[in-house]
């Protein structure tokens, strides 16, 4: 597999949409071992300020992959709905209630755009709801 290296975390500065929703971006890529990785890991999420939407975006190292059509990001607790894969399958969103402090593992499911082969993540990344 021909892949470049992810050098550092994505800009995870929370931004607010016109509707008042906080959005945190998570970069999803391929590391030098050919395995999936998310940056940052863990994803820092402030607790108590209302719901937060996590926006998972494939970076240039994952150009041959797409998020699976449904439930591409699957966490436990604090997440009222399954993730939504957006058009083109290069982005997925996940709503976090951000009401409870703690670390929550999640999995990401990608598939090769041509072959449909699944990309294996060697470990589950974390979402860290912080006070």
C-alpha positions, 0 to 999 in steps of 0.5 A: 500500500502506498501511503504517506505519514500522518505528521500530527493532529488535526485542528481540533479547535471546537467551532460553533455552527450558526445553529449553535452546535459545537463541532470537533474535527477528527482526522482519520488516516493510515499510519506507516504500518498500513493501519488506520489511526485517528488524530487526535487520540483521544479526542478531547470533548468539553463536558457540560456545554451542550451536545458536540458533533464529532466530524470524522474526515479522511485525510490524504493518507486514506485517499483509497478508502471510504467510510462504510455507508452506515455506522462507520463510527461506533462508540459506547454511551453518550452517543444518542444516534449512530454515526452518519456517513456523508455524501462521497463517504469521506466524512462521517458525523457522530453526536456526543451528548457531552454530559458525562465525564469519561473515556469512551472507546470507539471503532472506525470502519473503512473499506477500500473504495475499489475492492471493498476490503475492510481496513483494520484498526489495530486498537480502538481510539478514545473519545475523552469527555473532559470537565 
